[in-house]
Amino acid sequence: RPGRGAVRAGGMQSALFLAVRHGGRMERGGRRRSEPEEADKGRMKRTIIKDWKTRLSYFLQNSANSNKRKSKKAAKHRNYFRPSPEEAQLWSEAFDELLANKYGLAAFRAFLKSEFCEENIEFWLACEDFKKTKSPQKLTSKAKKIYNDFIEKEAPKEINIDFQTKNMIAQNIQEATHTCFSAAQKRVYSLMENNSYPRFLESEFYQELCKKTPISRAAQGT
């Protein structure tokens, strides 16, 4: 069963495809679209890029503010500056390279949000935090929260995993261990690596990062 994020993303992509690729095609009434309408394609691309920049700036500012509360060391914020084109190009070599870079992770998360499937990266990050939890009490409470947020039927951020895996998780969280969500996390990682990651690398946003022209002052970090 396709996840809700995948359905919404597919619908959005279809709409965008029809909107930006209509030049020279026939309308329903048989009238051929005029050449000046090609400008619509450029305007739509600029709108999408601007939206990604805004989302990225929001994620970076929130992450930077969170780090400021934890540490006053300036070195903690270096990864939030816009990467060099060479550094951004490294992200195309492996999905882990992208996830390991704080700016890259924020950029990828903003991209997934634009595709309405950000629940995948949010679940993956929640699992990474869960595996680092040492307190048995916190482990149990976090396991239940992850289940309620991402796993159970009609969860607010329900991810696309099979029924058998969901059942196994429901049983495992009764006596939570660090491996409760391992199978589901691997599944979601694979979905992102094989589907969202290639689209991110082909996106206008990522292509801009690989160029020397700055995106905006807000997205460069503080």
C-alpha positions in Angstrom: 0.0 0.0 0.0 1.5 3.3 -1.0 2.0 5.7 2.0 0.1 8.9 2.2 3.3 10.9 1.6 4.0 8.9 -1.6 0.4 9.5 -2.9 0.6 13.2 -2.1 4.0 13.5 -3.6 2.9 11.7 -6.7 0.0 14.0 -7.2 2.1 17.0 -6.7 4.7 15.8 -9.1 2.1 15.0 -11.7 0.6 18.5 -11.3 4.0 20.2 -11.5 4.9 18.0 -14.5 1.8 19.1 -16.4 2.4 22.7 -15.3 6.0 23.1 -16.4 6.0 20.8 -19.4 3.0 22.2 -21.2 4.8 24.3 -23.8 3.7 23.5 -27.3 1.0 21.0 -26.3 -2.7 21.2 -27.1 -5.3 22.4 -24.6 -8.6 20.6 -24.2 -10.2 22.9 -26.7 -7.6 22.2 -29.3 -5.8 25.5 -29.0 -2.0 25.3 -29.1 -0.4 27.1 -26.2 1.6 30.2 -27.1 5.4 30.4 -26.8 5.3 33.3 -24.1 3.7 30.7 -21.8 7.2 29.1 -21.5 7.9 31.9 -19.0 5.4 30.1 -16.7 7.9 27.2 -16.5 10.7 29.5 -15.3 8.4 31.3 -12.8 7.3 28.0 -11.3 10.9 26.7 -11.0 11.8 30.0 -9.2 8.8 29.6 -6.9 9.9 26.0 -6.0 13.5 27.1 -5.4 12.4 30.0 -3.2 10.1 27.7 -1.2 13.0 25.2 -0.6 15.3 28.1 0.4 12.7 29.3 3.0 12.2 25.8 4.4 16.0 25.2 4.5 16.6 28.5 6.3 13.9 27.6 8.9 15.4 24.2 9.6 18.9 25.6 9.8 17.9 28.4 12.2 16.0 26.0 14.5 18.9 23.5 14.5 21.4 26.3 15.2 19.2 27.7 18.1 19.0 24.2 19.6 22.8 23.8 19.5 23.3 27.2 21.0 21.4 26.1 24.1 23.6 23.0 24.4 26.9 24.7 23.7 28.4 28.1 23.3 31.3 26.9 21.2 31.3 28.5 17.7 32.7 25.3 16.2 29.4 23.7 16.8 27.8 25.9 14.1 30.3 25.4 11.3 28.4 22.7 9.5 25.4 25.1 9.1 27.2 27.4 6.7 26.5 26.9 3.1 28.8 24.2 1.8 31.3 24.8 -1.0 30.3 23.4 -4.4 33.0 20.7 -3.9 31.5 19.7 -0.5 28.0 19.6 -1.9 29.2 17.4 -4.8 30.4 14.8 -2.2 26.8 14.2 -1.3 26.2 12.6 -4.6 28.8 9.9 -3.9 26.8 8.2 -1.1 23.5 8.7 0.7 25.4 8.5 4.0 27.6 11.4 3.0 24.5 13.5 2.7 23.0 12.4 6.0 26.3 12.9 7.9 26.4 16.6 6.9 24.2 18.9 9.0 23.5 21.3 6.2 23.0 18.4 3.7 20.5 16.7 6.1 18.6 20.0 6.5 18.5 20.5 2.8 17.3 16.9 2.2 14.7 17.3 4.9 13.4 20.5 3.3 13.3 18.7 -0.1 11.2 15.8 1.4 8.9 18.4 2.9 8.3 19.9 -0.5 7.4 16.4 -1.7 5.1 15.8 1.3 7.0 12.8 2.6 9.1 14.3 5.4 7.8 11.6 7.7 10.5 9.2 6.4 13.5 11.3 7.5 11.8 12.3 10.7 11.2 8.6 11.5 14.8 7.7 10.6 16.1 10.5 12.9 13.8 9.4 15.7 15.2 5.9 15.4 18.8 7.2 15.5 18.0 9.1 18.7 16.2 6.0 20.1 19.2 3.8 19.6 21.3 6.2 21.7 18.9 6.2 24.7 20.4 4.5 27.8 17.7 4.8 30.4 15.3 1.8 30.3 12.4 4.1 31.3 13.1 6.6 28.5 13.6 3.7 26.1 10.1 2.5 26.7 8.5 6.0 26.6 10.3 6.9 23.4 9.3 3.5 21.8 5.7 4.2 22.5 5.9 7.7 21.1 7.6 6.5 17.9 4.9 3.9 17.5 2.1 6.4 18.1 3.7 9.0 15.7 4.8 6.8 12.9 3.7 3.1 13.1 0.1 2.6 14.2 -2.7 2.8 11.7 -3.7 6.4 10.9 -0.7 7.7 12.8 -0.1 11.5 12.2 3.2 10.7 10.4 2.5 7.1 9.3 5.3 5.6 7.3 4.9 3.0 4.5 5.9 -0.4 5.9 4.2 -3.8 5.7 1.6 -5.1 8.1 3.8 -7.9 9.4 6.6 -5.4 10.4 4.0 -3.2 12.1 2.7 -6.2 14.2 6.2 -7.2 15.1 6.9 -3.6 16.4 3.7 -3.6 18.4 4.8 -6.7 20.2 8.4 -5.6 20.7 7.6 -2.2 22.3 6.0 -4.0 25.2 9.5 -4.8 26.4 11.4 -2.2 24.4 15.0 -2.8 23.3 17.3 -0.8 21.0 16.4 -3.1 18.1 12.6 -2.5 18.2 12.5 -0.4 15.0 15.6 -1.8 13.2 13.6 -3.5 10.4 11.4 -0.5 9.8 14.3 1.9 9.9 16.1 -0.2 7.3 13.0 -0.2 5.1 12.6 3.6 5.3 16.3 4.1 4.7 16.1 2.0 1.5 13.0 3.9 0.3 14.8 7.3 0.8 18.1 6.0 -0.8 16.4 4.5 -3.8 13.7 7.0 -4.5 14.0 10.4 -2.8 17.8 10.7 -2.8 18.1 10.4 -6.6 15.4 13.0 -7.1 17.1 15.3 -4.6 20.4 15.0 -6.6 18.5 15.9 -9.8 16.6 18.8 -8.2 17.2 22.5 -9.1 17.9 23.1 -5.4 20.8 20.7 -5.3 22.2 21.9 -8.6 22.3 25.4 -7.2 24.3 24.2 -4.2 26.8 22.8 -6.6 27.3 26.1 -8.3 29.3 29.0 -6.9 26.4 31.5 -6.8 25.2 31.9 -3.3 21.5 31.0 -2.6 20.7 33.6 0.0 22.2 35.2 3.1 19.6 33.6 5.3 20.5 30.1 4.2 24.2 30.7 4.8 23.9 30.4 8.5 24.8 32.9 11.3 
